[in-house]
Amino acid sequence: MTTLLRRLFGAIPANGFLGRRLPFSTSSRRTPHRFRRGRRAPNPAPPSPEAVSAAIATLPSRLTPPLLAYSLSSVSDARLVLPLLTHSLRLPTFRPDPGPFLIAIKRLAAADLYADYDRACALVFSLLPSLPSPGPLLRSALYFYCQFHKLGKAFHVYTLMRASTDPAARPSADTYHALFTALLSRGGGDTMVHYMYMDTVSALFRQMLEEGVQPDTRAINVLVKGYAQSLHLNDALRVFHQMQPVYGCEPDAFTYSYLVHGLSAQGRTRNAREMFEEMRTKGLAPTEPACNAFVSALAMAGEADEAERVMWEMARAGMVVDDITRKAVVEELWRAGKRDDADRIVREMEERGIVGGAERRALVRSLHADFGDDDLDVDHTERSTR
């Protein structure tokens, strides 16, 4: 992994922030399963020579960049985009222009033709010194490489953007946001992976500030989310409290939701409640995962009544109360000896459509299995609702 990151940041000076090695290594010769790249579907078969010749024949005799851009956007088969582009570049009278390249990489990316997309981007990079206003091209290339989960390629575009003499091609807040998101999307819900990449994201954020790029709420949210998902909540709170006074941007519903979710996962229900109430005071609606995590944390902390109240608020707002949250609330009531309340909540869940009959019976059976109550009648609730 450190080899990968050294390659990604090889163009950055050794004394720069990103020259540091990440605190992770592995002695195994095999890549751990969670770090292996996902297999992509193979590219479709290339178009036949006849189809390519027919598409080339439709090009106007006096080909200009606007006419080529129109042809690339209107061709029915996206697999013909790259052959048309390369054919046009061989014409002695044709001058490279950003317009056709931009159409080409967008169409190839939308069609999920990664191999052709990568070749089109290689053409762009080879002609970069002769292309006027390359900013939109580089921004689109970086964005789609992030979408394809090709971090090495994305950071190569990032170094090209930093080296560009065109101020419009320099990295922007959108550039850094795409890189932050791509880094933290690796590893799924693995907190160790998020922790490992947060070192890189933090260094990249500092480089963003050094470049004079003003961070916005989206960029700060990625930092907060990354720290929260790696369970470094003190760092997440530090960034949160710096948002307005240091960076001049206001937290939004996602900022609060990431903090509520992370604090709840750590069992810090007091801090989670403070964030939850502050968010509601500002008229911001929490996300569904944050609400479920908060309700579960309240229930496991013995605050079943408060957990029930928030759970019904979720239901009234149209949010889905997941099975872990439902079970946590009912189990806590059962554990506290409030079995009538637990039975009432189970009935209300079914009446409000939160659970179906089969889910309700499974929930009651799980209580019976966990608490060993021989007097529990699994079908009692069903008979009482008839």
C-alpha positions in Angstrom: 0.0 0.0 0.0 2.8 2.4 0.8 4.3 1.5 -2.7 1.0 2.5 -4.2 0.9 5.8 -2.4 4.5 6.6 -3.2 3.6 6.2 -6.8 0.5 8.4 -6.5 2.5 11.2 -4.9 5.8 10.7 -6.6 5.5 14.0 -8.4 5.3 15.9 -5.0 8.5 17.0 -3.4 9.9 14.7 -0.7 9.6 17.4 1.9 6.0 18.0 1.1 3.1 17.0 3.3 2.2 14.1 1.1 5.7 12.7 1.1 5.1 10.9 4.4 4.6 7.2 4.5 1.3 5.9 5.8 1.4 4.1 9.1 0.5 0.8 7.5 2.4 -2.1 6.0 2.0 -5.8 5.5 4.5 -8.5 5.5 2.3 -10.9 3.5 3.2 -11.4 -0.1 -0.5 -11.7 -0.9 -2.8 -8.7 -0.9 -5.4 -9.0 1.9 -8.8 -9.6 0.5 -10.3 -6.3 1.6 -7.6 -4.4 -0.3 -8.0 -6.3 -3.6 -9.5 -4.4 -6.5 -12.9 -5.3 -7.5 -13.2 -7.1 -10.8 -14.7 -5.1 -13.6 -16.8 -6.5 -16.3 -14.7 -7.0 -19.5 -15.0 -4.5 -22.2 -17.4 -5.4 -25.0 -16.0 -6.6 -28.3 -14.6 -3.8 -30.5 -16.7 -2.6 -33.4 -16.1 -4.4 -36.7 -13.9 -2.8 -39.3 -16.9 -2.3 -41.5 -18.7 -0.4 -38.8 -15.7 1.8 -38.2 -15.3 2.5 -42.0 -19.0 3.4 -42.3 -18.8 5.8 -39.3 -15.6 7.5 -40.8 -17.4 7.8 -44.1 -20.1 9.9 -42.4 -17.6 12.6 -41.3 -17.7 15.8 -43.3 -14.9 16.4 -45.8 -13.9 19.7 -44.2 -13.7 18.5 -40.6 -13.6 21.2 -37.9 -13.5 20.7 -34.1 -17.2 21.7 -33.7 -18.2 19.3 -36.5 -16.2 16.5 -35.0 -17.7 17.2 -31.5 -21.1 16.9 -33.1 -20.3 13.7 -34.8 -18.9 12.1 -31.6 -22.0 13.1 -29.6 -24.4 11.8 -32.2 -22.8 8.5 -33.2 -25.1 5.7 -32.0 -22.5 3.2 -30.8 -20.1 4.6 -28.1 -17.5 2.1 -29.2 -17.0 4.1 -32.4 -16.0 7.3 -30.5 -12.4 6.4 -30.1 -11.8 5.2 -33.7 -13.4 8.5 -35.0 -11.3 10.6 -32.7 -8.0 8.9 -33.6 -8.8 9.0 -37.3 -9.5 12.7 -37.1 -6.2 13.4 -35.4 -4.4 11.8 -38.3 -5.8 14.3 -40.8 -3.1 16.8 -41.7 -5.5 19.8 -41.6 -7.1 19.0 -38.3 -6.0 21.0 -35.3 -6.6 19.5 -31.8 -9.2 21.3 -29.7 -10.6 20.5 -26.2 -14.2 20.2 -27.4 -14.1 16.8 -29.2 -11.9 15.3 -26.5 -14.3 16.4 -23.8 -17.3 14.9 -25.6 -15.3 11.7 -26.2 -14.2 11.1 -22.6 -17.7 11.9 -21.3 -19.4 9.5 -23.7 -16.9 6.7 -23.0 -17.2 7.1 -19.3 -21.0 7.1 -19.5 -20.8 3.9 -21.5 -18.5 2.3 -19.0 -15.8 1.7 -21.7 -12.9 2.1 -19.4 -10.2 0.9 -21.8 -11.3 3.3 -24.5 -11.7 6.0 -22.0 -8.2 5.5 -20.7 -6.8 5.7 -24.3 -8.7 8.9 -25.0 -7.3 10.4 -21.8 -3.8 9.3 -22.9 -4.3 11.2 -26.1 -5.4 14.3 -24.2 -2.3 14.1 -22.0 0.0 13.7 -24.9 -1.4 16.8 -26.6 -1.8 18.8 -23.5 0.8 21.5 -24.3 -1.0 22.3 -27.6 -4.5 22.3 -26.2 -6.0 25.7 -25.2 -7.9 25.9 -22.0 -7.4 22.3 -20.8 -9.1 22.9 -17.4 -12.5 21.3 -18.2 -10.7 18.3 -19.8 -8.5 17.7 -16.8 -11.3 18.1 -14.3 -13.6 15.7 -16.2 -10.7 13.2 -16.5 -10.0 13.3 -12.8 -13.7 13.0 -11.9 -14.2 9.9 -14.1 -11.0 8.2 -13.0 -12.4 8.6 -9.4 -15.7 7.1 -10.6 -13.8 4.1 -12.1 -11.9 3.7 -8.8 -8.6 4.3 -10.5 -6.8 6.3 -7.9 -3.4 6.1 -9.5 -4.7 7.6 -12.7 -6.7 10.2 -10.8 -3.6 11.4 -8.9 -1.7 11.5 -12.1 -4.3 14.0 -13.5 -4.0 15.9 -10.2 -0.3 16.4 -10.7 -0.9 17.5 -14.3 -3.4 20.1 -12.9 -0.9 21.4 -10.3 1.8 21.7 -13.0 -0.4 23.5 -15.5 0.4 27.1 -16.3 -3.3 27.8 -17.0 -4.9 29.1 -13.8 -8.3 27.7 -14.9 -6.7 24.2 -14.9 -5.4 24.3 -11.4 -7.1 22.1 -8.7 -10.3 23.5 -7.3 -12.5 22.6 -4.4 -14.3 20.1 -6.6 -11.0 18.4 -7.5 -10.1 17.9 -3.9 -13.6 16.8 -3.0 -13.5 14.1 -5.7 -10.1 12.8 -4.4 -11.2 12.9 -0.8 -14.4 10.9 -1.6 -12.5 8.4 -3.8 -9.9 7.7 -1.0 -12.5 7.2 1.7 -14.8 5.0 -0.5 -12.2 2.3 -0.4 -12.6 -0.5 2.1 -16.4 -0.2 2.6 -17.2 0.0 6.3 -13.8 -1.2 7.5 -12.7 1.3 10.1 -9.0 0.4 9.8 -9.1 1.2 6.1 -10.7 4.6 6.8 -8.1 5.3 9.5 -5.3 4.4 7.1 -6.5 6.7 4.3 -7.4 9.5 6.7 -3.7 10.3 7.0 -3.5 10.8 3.3 -6.8 12.8 3.2 -5.6 15.1 6.0 -2.3 15.7 4.2 -4.1 16.4 1.0 -6.4 18.8 2.8 -3.4 20.7 4.1 -2.0 20.9 0.6 -5.4 22.3 -0.5 -5.0 25.1 2.0 -1.4 25.7 0.9 -2.6 26.0 -2.7 -5.0 28.8 -1.6 -8.1 26.8 -2.4 -10.9 27.7 0.1 -12.6 24.6 1.5 -16.3 24.4 1.4 -18.8 22.5 3.5 -18.6 19.4 1.2 -14.8 19.1 1.6 -15.1 19.6 5.4 -17.9 17.0 5.5 -15.6 14.4 3.9 -13.0 15.0 6.7 -15.7 14.8 9.4 -17.1 11.6 7.8 -13.7 10.0 7.5 -12.7 10.7 11.1 -16.2 9.5 12.3 -16.1 6.3 10.3 -12.6 5.5 11.6 -13.9 6.2 15.1 -11.6 9.2 15.7 -14.4 11.3 17.0 -12.3 13.9 18.8 -10.6 14.7 15.5 -14.0 14.9 13.8 -15.3 17.3 16.5 -12.2 19.4 16.2 -12.8 19.9 12.5 -16.4 20.5 13.1 -15.7 23.3 15.6 -13.2 24.9 13.1 -15.7 25.0 10.3 -17.2 28.5 10.9 -14.4 30.4 12.7 -11.5 29.0 10.6 -12.8 28.0 7.2 -15.9 30.3 7.0 -18.4 27.6 6.1 -21.5 26.3 8.0 -22.2 22.7 9.0 -25.1 21.1 7.2 -27.4 18.1 8.0 -24.7 15.7 6.7 -22.0 17.2 9.0 -24.3 16.7 12.1 -25.4 13.3 10.9 -21.9 12.0 10.5 -21.1 13.1 14.1 -24.3 11.7 15.5 -23.6 8.4 13.8 -20.0 8.2 14.9 -20.7 9.3 18.5 -23.5 6.8 18.8 -21.3 4.0 17.5 -18.8 4.8 20.3 -21.5 4.8 22.9 -21.1 8.6 23.6 -24.8 9.1 23.9 -24.5 12.5 25.7 -22.4 14.0 23.0 -24.6 12.4 20.3 -27.7 13.9 22.0 -26.1 17.4 22.0 -25.4 17.1 18.3 -28.8 15.7 17.6 -30.6 18.5 19.5 -28.4 21.2 18.0 -29.2 19.9 14.5 -32.9 19.9 15.2 -32.7 23.5 16.7 -31.2 24.6 13.4 -34.1 23.0 11.5 -31.8 20.3 9.9 -33.1 16.8 9.3 -30.8 13.9 10.3 -30.1 11.1 7.9 -31.7 7.7 8.3 -28.4 5.9 9.3 -27.7 8.6 11.9 -31.2 8.2 13.4 -30.9 4.4 13.6 -27.5 4.6 15.2 -28.7 7.2 17.7 -31.8 5.2 18.7 -29.8 2.0 19.1 -27.2 3.8 21.3 -29.9 5.3 23.5 -31.5 1.9 23.9 -28.3 0.1 24.7 -27.5 2.9 27.2 -30.7 2.1 29.1 -32.6 5.1 27.8 -35.5 3.1 26.3 -38.1 5.8 26.7 -36.0 8.4 24.8 -35.1 5.7 22.2 -38.8 5.0 21.7 -39.6 8.7 21.3 -36.9 9.2 18.6 -37.9 6.0 16.9 -41.5 7.1 16.5 -40.3 10.5 15.2 -38.3 8.6 12.6 -41.4 6.6 11.6 -43.5 9.8 11.3 -40.8 11.3 9.1 -41.0 8.3 6.7 -37.6 6.9 7.7 -37.0 3.1 7.8 -36.3 1.8 11.3 -33.9 -1.1 10.6 -34.1 -4.4 12.4 -31.1 -3.8 14.6 -32.7 -0.6 16.0 -36.1 -2.3 16.5 -34.6 -5.2 18.3 -32.4 -2.9 20.5 -35.4 -0.9 21.7 -37.6 -3.9 22.5 -34.8 -5.8 24.1 -33.9 -3.0 26.4 -37.5 -2.7 27.6 -37.7 -6.4 28.1 -34.4 -6.4 30.0 -35.7 -3.5 32.2 -38.8 -5.6 33.1 -41.1 -3.4 31.0 -42.6 -6.3 29.1 -46.0 -4.7 28.6 -44.3 -1.7 27.0 -42.2 -4.0 24.8 -45.4 -5.9 23.8 -47.1 -2.6 23.1 -44.3 -1.3 20.9 -44.2 -4.5 18.9 -47.9 -4.2 18.2 -47.5 -0.5 17.3 -44.7 -1.4 14.9 -47.0 -3.8 13.1 -49.9 -1.4 13.0 -47.7 1.4 11.6 -46.3 -0.9 8.9 -42.7 -0.8 10.4 -42.7 -4.6 10.6 -44.8 -7.3 8.9 -46.4 -10.3 10.7 -43.4 -12.6 10.0 -40.9 -10.0 11.2 -42.9 -9.4 14.4 -43.0 -13.1 15.1 -39.3 -13.4 14.5 -38.7 -10.5 16.9 -40.7 -12.0 19.6 -39.0 -15.4 19.1 -35.6 -13.7 19.4 -36.7 -12.2 22.8 -37.8 -15.7 23.9 -34.4 -17.2 22.8 -32.3 -14.4 24.4 -34.2 -14.1 27.7 -35.4 -17.7 28.1 -38.9 -16.8 29.1 -40.9 -20.0 29.1 -44.2 -18.1 29.7 -43.7 -16.1 26.5 -46.4 -16.8 23.9 -45.1 -16.1 20.4 -48.6 -15.9 19.0 -50.1 -13.7 21.9 -49.6 -10.5 20.0 -51.1 -11.9 16.9 -54.3 -13.1 18.7 -54.6 -9.7 20.5 -54.6 -7.8 17.2 -57.4 -9.8 15.7 
